[in-house]
Amino acid sequence: MQLKIEKIERESKVSKAGNSYESIKVIANGGRWYTGFGDDVNATWKEGETVETPVYTEEYNGKTYSKLGLPKNPTELQQINSKLDTVIAMLSAKKKEKEIEEIFNVKENDGLPF
């Protein structure tokens, strides 16, 4: 998702386990707050920039929060990754297109827009 950064705050913190980390808070896209962990990717972000980054929402104590980065338990991403691993293995073994269609229940030109 593209975020036009209006304000950015960074804060060094210590976890309950005693590990140091950086917390990042970004106001973007018309005043919406996004929070996450500081890393090499967002270390250079500045106010006024537009950046491309993954975002997700997380519910905690009945409130919904917008988060930066990938979800902690990305079930959907794991499923996609598993399917991609299967396709890569089949292509590497030079399996036939028909076998790929059978596994994914797709026929050629089965309602695909391309």
C-alpha positions as CSV (number, residue, x, y, z in Angstrom):
1,M,0.0,0.0,0.0
2,Q,1.2,3.5,-0.7
3,L,1.5,5.8,2.3
4,K,2.0,9.5,2.0
5,I,3.8,10.2,5.3
6,E,2.5,13.2,7.1
7,K,4.3,12.6,10.4
8,I,6.7,10.0,11.6
9,E,7.9,9.2,15.2
10,R,10.5,6.8,16.3
11,E,11.1,5.6,19.9
12,S,13.7,3.2,21.3
13,K,12.1,0.7,23.7
14,V,12.9,-2.3,25.7
15,S,10.7,-5.4,25.6
16,K,9.6,-7.3,28.7
17,A,12.3,-9.8,27.9
18,G,14.9,-7.1,28.0
19,N,15.5,-6.8,24.3
20,S,15.9,-3.4,22.7
21,Y,13.9,-2.4,19.7
22,E,12.6,0.6,17.8
23,S,8.9,1.5,17.6
24,I,7.7,3.5,14.7
25,K,4.5,5.5,14.4
26,V,3.4,7.0,11.1
27,I,0.5,9.3,10.3
28,A,-0.3,9.0,6.6
29,N,-3.1,9.2,4.0
30,G,-5.2,11.8,5.7
31,G,-4.5,11.3,9.4
32,R,-4.5,7.5,9.8
33,W,-2.1,6.1,12.3
34,Y,0.1,3.1,11.4
35,T,2.5,1.5,14.0
36,G,5.2,-1.1,13.7
37,F,8.8,-1.9,14.3
38,G,11.8,0.1,13.0
39,D,13.9,-1.8,10.4
40,D,16.3,-1.2,7.6
41,V,13.4,-0.6,5.1
42,N,11.7,2.2,7.1
43,A,14.9,3.7,8.6
44,T,15.2,6.2,5.8
45,W,11.5,7.3,5.6
46,K,10.9,11.0,6.0
47,E,7.8,13.2,6.4
48,G,6.4,14.2,3.0
49,E,7.6,11.0,1.2
50,T,5.3,8.5,-0.4
51,V,6.4,4.9,0.4
52,E,5.2,1.5,-0.7
53,T,4.8,-0.9,2.2
54,P,2.7,-3.8,3.3
55,V,0.0,-2.9,5.9
56,Y,-2.6,-5.0,7.8
57,T,-5.1,-4.5,10.6
58,E,-5.1,-6.2,13.9
59,E,-7.8,-6.3,16.6
60,Y,-6.7,-5.9,20.2
61,N,-9.1,-5.4,23.2
62,G,-12.0,-4.6,20.9
63,K,-10.1,-1.9,18.9
64,T,-8.7,-2.2,15.4
65,Y,-5.2,-1.0,14.7
66,S,-3.4,-0.4,11.4
67,K,0.1,-2.0,11.4
68,L,3.1,-1.7,9.2
69,G,4.7,-4.8,7.7
70,L,3.5,-8.3,7.4
71,P,1.1,-10.0,9.9
72,K,2.6,-12.1,12.7
73,N,0.5,-15.1,11.5
74,P,0.0,-14.6,7.8
75,T,-2.1,-17.7,7.1
76,E,-3.1,-16.5,3.6
77,L,0.5,-15.8,2.7
78,Q,1.5,-19.3,3.9
79,Q,-1.2,-20.8,1.7
80,I,0.0,-18.8,-1.3
81,N,3.6,-19.7,-0.6
82,S,2.7,-23.4,-0.3
83,K,1.0,-23.3,-3.7
84,L,3.9,-21.5,-5.3
85,D,6.3,-24.1,-3.9
86,T,4.2,-26.8,-5.5
87,V,4.2,-25.0,-8.8
88,I,7.9,-24.4,-8.7
89,A,8.6,-28.1,-7.9
90,M,6.3,-29.2,-10.8
91,L,7.9,-26.8,-13.2
92,S,11.4,-27.9,-12.1
93,A,10.4,-31.5,-12.7
94,K,8.9,-30.4,-16.1
95,K,5.4,-31.7,-15.2
96,K,2.7,-31.2,-17.8
97,E,0.2,-28.4,-17.8
98,K,-2.7,-30.8,-17.4
99,E,-1.3,-32.0,-14.1
100,I,-1.0,-28.4,-12.8
101,E,-4.7,-27.7,-13.9
102,E,-5.8,-30.8,-12.0
103,I,-4.1,-29.9,-8.8
104,F,-5.5,-26.3,-8.8
105,N,-8.9,-27.1,-10.4
106,V,-8.4,-24.6,-13.2
107,K,-9.0,-25.1,-16.8
108,E,-7.3,-23.0,-19.5
109,N,-9.0,-19.6,-19.9
110,D,-11.3,-20.5,-16.9
111,G,-12.6,-17.0,-16.4
112,L,-9.2,-15.5,-16.0
113,P,-8.9,-11.8,-17.1
114,F,-5.6,-12.5,-19.0
